[in-house]
Amino acid sequence: MKQWPKDKLATILQYTVELHLKTTIVIKIRNSYFNCHLPVLQVYSQFFMELEEIPMMVTLPEDLVTPKAFMMIYKWMLTAEPYLDRTHIVELFIAASYLRIKHLVAHCWICFDDVQCFNEVTACILYVETQYHPSLDIVRNVMLTRIQKFVLIFAATRDFLELPHNHLIYLLSSSSIALNTECEVLYMVVRWMSHDWSTRRAYALKIVECIRFNCMPLWYMLFVRREETHELLLQFLNLNEVNGKMTEAITNITSSMYDDQIFGTNSTHKDTPHERNWIHDQSCDYHHLIGCPNSREIRYEHFQAYMWKLQQKPVDHWTTFKSVEFNTVGPCHCMR
């Protein structure tokens, strides 16, 4: 006997939840109310699954779950192939973490890990925007690693001055950051410390480890302590630890140069620890090849002028930087 066909249960249930029919719970976030099906929330959210009592209404903290985020989360739950909007991914990630929706958290991480989604500029913006969210520290650390050629543009902003000291160390210790000269790391450190010198001078001995003095021009190190006029920079250079590292670098470089003359080798700056991503920004007036004697004239005031220039440049100025080899041989462009 032929049986009468019936609608599939899955189709009926999907129709019911998508049209919000016969909802079983109300979610309240500030002045917003959402009529939802509790079983849908429990399927994806450990927070709702572990509710000991099932109330008629659940109030969520707005600082962790915004109305916009919850609306997107519920839509994500009901959609077979959900798409995440990068514009709201931060508040979505915070909400998903609070509600313990592991699949949505993983979906957010796919976006965070995508360098096409978060390149140097967008990664820096995300880093700055999430500075007041302790729960996003791991995301901020990932974004910090993306800042490479953009580091000088970032250093020219006020947001750079607000970096926690451990994040500053992490950033400036990277071999991937793009620099015209290692002197810029020293100047970035002083720029950051000058923002609150009385407090931040306590971090000096930790931060000095970021500076690769063996990568600095010899001419610069020979003259800077005698001819620099910036008071705070001189205070920093006169610290025993800093002074010792610079003196050691001078000794290492001159020793290598002496060996080159005796043995006919070419080992200038051979022992430089993990070179940087060296670049030439044509708007940088103090850029010189490593052996150029004019590098002795680089001063902190020139770096400050360069920072001001970068503040006037378009945000994509970093894409014009040209890569250069550290030990480029030949006359410096300043002599051509």
C-alpha positions in Angstrom: 0.0 0.0 0.0 1.4 3.4 -1.0 2.1 5.6 2.0 1.2 9.2 2.2 4.3 11.4 2.1 5.0 13.8 5.0 7.2 16.9 5.3 10.7 16.1 6.7 11.2 17.0 10.3 14.5 18.8 9.5 12.7 21.0 7.0 9.9 21.9 9.5 12.4 22.6 12.3 14.5 24.8 10.0 11.4 26.7 8.9 10.4 27.2 12.6 13.7 28.5 13.8 14.4 30.7 10.8 11.0 32.5 11.2 11.4 32.6 15.0 8.2 30.7 15.5 7.4 29.3 19.0 10.5 30.7 20.5 11.5 29.5 24.0 13.8 32.1 25.5 14.4 35.9 25.4 17.9 37.3 25.4 18.2 40.8 26.9 21.2 43.0 26.2 20.7 46.5 27.5 17.5 47.7 25.8 17.5 45.1 23.1 15.5 41.9 23.2 15.9 38.7 21.1 13.4 35.9 20.8 15.3 32.7 20.3 15.1 29.0 20.5 17.1 27.7 23.4 18.0 24.4 21.7 19.7 26.3 18.9 21.8 28.3 21.4 22.7 25.1 23.3 23.9 23.3 20.2 26.7 25.8 19.6 27.2 27.6 23.0 28.6 25.9 26.0 27.4 28.9 28.0 23.8 28.1 27.3 24.3 24.4 27.5 25.6 24.7 31.1 22.7 26.8 32.4 21.5 25.0 35.5 18.0 26.5 35.4 16.2 27.5 32.2 14.8 31.0 32.8 12.4 32.8 30.5 14.9 35.5 30.0 18.7 35.7 30.1 20.5 39.0 30.4 24.0 39.2 28.9 26.6 41.9 29.7 26.8 44.5 26.9 30.5 45.1 27.4 31.1 41.4 26.3 28.2 40.7 24.1 26.8 43.7 22.1 23.4 43.6 20.5 25.0 43.7 17.1 27.3 40.8 18.0 24.5 38.6 19.3 22.4 39.3 16.3 25.3 38.2 14.0 26.0 35.1 16.2 22.4 33.9 16.1 22.4 34.4 12.3 25.7 32.5 12.1 24.0 29.6 14.0 21.1 29.5 11.6 23.1 29.8 8.4 24.4 26.7 6.6 27.4 28.5 5.2 28.0 31.6 7.3 30.2 34.5 6.2 32.0 36.7 8.8 32.2 40.4 8.2 35.6 41.6 9.1 34.2 45.0 10.1 32.7 43.6 13.3 35.0 40.6 13.9 36.4 42.0 17.1 33.1 42.3 19.0 32.1 39.0 17.4 35.2 37.3 18.7 34.7 38.8 22.2 31.1 37.6 22.3 31.9 34.2 21.0 34.6 33.7 23.6 32.3 34.8 26.4 29.5 32.5 25.2 32.1 29.7 24.5 31.1 29.0 20.9 34.2 27.1 19.9 33.4 26.8 16.2 32.8 30.5 15.9 36.0 31.3 17.7 37.8 29.0 15.3 36.1 30.7 12.4 37.3 34.1 13.7 40.9 32.8 14.0 40.8 31.8 10.3 40.3 35.5 9.6 42.9 36.6 12.1 45.5 34.2 10.6 44.8 35.3 7.0 47.4 37.9 6.0 45.2 39.0 3.1 42.5 39.8 5.6 44.8 41.5 8.1 47.8 42.9 6.3 50.3 45.4 7.9 47.9 48.3 8.0 44.8 46.5 9.0 46.7 44.4 11.5 48.1 47.6 13.1 44.6 49.1 13.2 43.2 46.0 14.9 46.1 46.0 17.4 45.3 49.6 18.4 41.5 49.1 18.5 41.8 46.1 20.9 44.2 47.7 23.4 41.6 47.9 26.1 40.4 44.3 25.8 42.6 42.0 27.9 40.8 39.0 26.5 42.3 39.8 23.1 45.9 39.9 24.1 46.7 36.8 22.1 45.1 38.3 19.0 47.1 41.6 19.6 50.3 39.6 19.7 49.6 38.0 16.4 48.8 41.4 14.8 52.0 42.8 16.3 54.0 40.3 14.2 52.4 41.6 11.0 53.9 45.1 11.6 57.1 45.0 9.5 57.5 47.7 6.8 54.7 49.6 8.5 56.8 50.0 11.8 58.1 53.5 11.0 54.7 54.8 10.1 53.4 53.3 13.3 56.3 54.9 15.3 55.1 58.3 14.1 51.7 57.9 15.7 50.5 58.7 19.2 49.4 55.1 19.5 53.0 54.0 19.4 53.7 56.0 22.5 51.0 54.1 24.4 52.5 50.7 23.7 53.1 48.5 26.9 56.8 48.1 27.4 56.6 44.3 26.8 54.9 44.9 23.4 57.5 47.5 22.5 60.3 45.0 23.3 58.5 42.3 21.2 58.1 44.7 18.3 61.6 46.1 18.2 63.2 42.7 18.7 61.8 41.5 15.4 64.3 40.9 12.6 61.4 41.6 10.1 60.8 45.2 10.9 61.9 47.6 8.1 64.5 50.3 9.0 66.6 52.8 7.2 69.2 52.3 9.9 69.5 50.6 13.2 69.8 54.0 14.8 66.0 54.3 14.3 65.5 51.6 16.9 67.5 53.6 19.4 65.5 56.7 18.5 62.1 54.8 18.7 63.1 53.7 22.2 63.9 57.2 23.3 60.7 58.6 21.6 58.7 56.0 23.6 60.5 56.6 26.9 60.3 60.4 26.5 56.5 60.1 26.7 56.8 59.3 30.4 60.5 59.4 31.2 60.1 59.3 35.0 58.2 56.0 34.9 59.6 54.4 31.8 63.3 54.8 32.5 62.9 51.8 34.8 62.5 49.6 31.7 65.7 50.9 30.1 67.8 47.8 30.8 65.2 45.5 29.4 64.6 47.6 26.3 68.3 48.1 25.4 68.3 44.4 24.5 66.2 45.3 21.4 69.0 47.6 20.0 71.5 45.8 17.8 74.5 48.1 18.2 76.6 45.9 15.9 74.2 46.9 13.1 74.8 50.6 13.6 77.3 52.6 11.5 80.7 52.8 13.1 81.0 56.5 12.3 77.7 57.1 14.1 78.7 55.4 17.3 82.0 57.1 17.4 80.4 60.6 17.3 76.9 60.3 18.8 77.9 60.5 22.5 80.1 63.6 21.9 77.9 65.6 19.5 74.3 64.6 20.3 72.4 67.4 22.1 69.1 65.7 23.0 69.2 65.5 26.8 67.1 62.3 27.3 68.9 60.5 24.6 72.2 61.3 26.3 70.9 60.1 29.6 69.9 56.8 28.0 73.3 56.4 26.3 75.1 57.2 29.5 73.5 54.3 31.4 76.2 51.8 32.2 74.5 48.9 30.4 73.9 51.0 27.2 77.3 52.6 27.2 78.9 49.1 27.6 77.0 47.6 24.7 77.8 50.5 22.4 81.5 50.3 23.4 81.5 46.6 22.8 80.0 47.0 19.4 82.6 49.6 18.4 85.4 47.2 19.5 83.9 44.3 17.5 83.5 46.3 14.3 87.0 47.9 14.5 88.5 44.5 15.2 86.8 43.0 12.2 88.0 45.9 10.0 91.6 45.4 11.3 91.4 41.7 10.5 90.1 42.6 7.0 93.2 44.8 6.4 95.6 42.1 7.7 94.1 39.1 6.0 92.4 40.7 3.0 89.0 39.5 3.9 85.6 41.4 3.9 83.9 40.8 7.2 82.6 44.2 8.0 79.7 43.8 10.5 80.1 40.1 10.0 78.9 39.4 13.5 75.7 41.4 13.4 73.0 39.5 15.2 70.0 38.7 12.9 70.0 41.6 10.5 66.8 43.7 10.0 64.7 44.2 6.9 66.8 47.1 5.6 65.1 49.7 3.4 65.6 53.1 1.8 62.8 55.6 2.2 63.6 58.5 -0.1 61.9 60.9 2.2 64.4 60.0 4.9 67.2 62.6 4.8 69.6 60.7 7.1 69.7 57.4 5.1 73.3 56.4 4.4 75.1 53.2 3.4 76.6 51.4 6.5 80.2 52.6 5.8 79.4 56.2 4.8 81.3 58.7 7.1 78.4 61.1 6.9 76.4 58.7 9.1 78.2 60.4 12.0 75.9 63.4 11.4 72.6 61.5 12.2 70.9 63.1 15.2 67.7 62.6 17.1 66.4 65.9 15.7 66.6 64.5 12.2 64.6 61.5 13.3 62.0 63.8 14.8 61.8 65.7 11.5 61.4 62.3 9.7 58.5 61.3 12.0 56.8 64.6 11.2 57.2 63.9 7.5 55.7 60.5 7.9 52.7 62.0 9.7 52.0 64.0 6.5 52.3 61.0 4.2 49.4 58.8 3.0 48.9 55.7 5.0 50.3 53.5 2.1 53.6 55.4 2.0 55.3 52.3 3.4 54.7 50.5 0.0 57.2 52.8 -1.6 60.1 51.7 0.6 62.9 50.1 -1.4 64.8 47.1 0.0 68.6 47.4 0.3 71.5 45.1 1.2 73.1 45.8 4.6 76.7 45.7 3.3 76.2 47.5 0.0 79.6 48.5 -1.4 80.1 51.7 -3.3 79.7 55.4 -2.8 76.7 56.5 -0.7 73.9 58.2 -2.5 74.7 61.3 -0.4 78.0 61.7 -2.3 76.6 61.2 -5.8 
